[in-house]
């Protein structure tokens, strides 16, 4: 059995540690018979390999106008502002990429405007209006082309 000694602080421990003896020495053989042995801790699970985040496809927002003149007037102003507010009860979250698809009678092909949601009522519990503000992500060339298309329509 280990010798009895007093240790007042960790500084008093011998460098090679302190031998406390066996379980039987400390608690007696009868204690060992009814003792529950603790299994060694399992090996920690390996760290999962980080997966590259899958980038969502831009959400497609289809907006239909009854009159071509309304679409032209509204989107000329929106292009000058660099974005638009879309009223909806199902807004996307801020940061989500999207593509606005504009349709109206008289358009041969829908107009597409890429953007990103800059503000969303989905992120604001006390928002006074439901919807989202979309900042357009048009290059200068794309913006000029869209302005020319709008000018040619009305």
C-alpha positions, 0 to 999 in steps of 0.5 A: 500500500502507498505510504501515508503522507500529506500534500498541501499544494500541487507544488508538493507533488513529486515530479513523477506523480503520486502512486495511490496504489491499487483499487483493492489497496484503497477500497478493499477487495469487497468494494471491488466485487460490487464496483461498477467499472467505468469504460474508457471514453470512446474515441472522439468522432472524426471531424466532418469534412466541410462540404462546399456550400451548395449555391442556390439557383437564383429565385425566379420572380415572375411579374406580369403587367396588364399594360406595357406602358405601366411596365415601361414607366415603372422600370425606367424609374427603377433602373435609375434607382438601381432596384425595386420594391416587390410587394409579396406575402412570401418574401425571400430572405436578405442576401438571396439572389434572384431574377425578376422576369417581367411580362406584359402584353406586346413583349415578344420575350420577357425581360430579365433583371438579375438582382439580390434581396437587399431588405426583406420583411421576412427578416423584420418581425415588425415590418410595416409592409410585406415584401422585399427590396431588390438591388439590381446586379446589372453590369453597365452594359446590361443596364444600357441594353435594358434601358434601350429595350424599354425606350423602344417599347414606349 
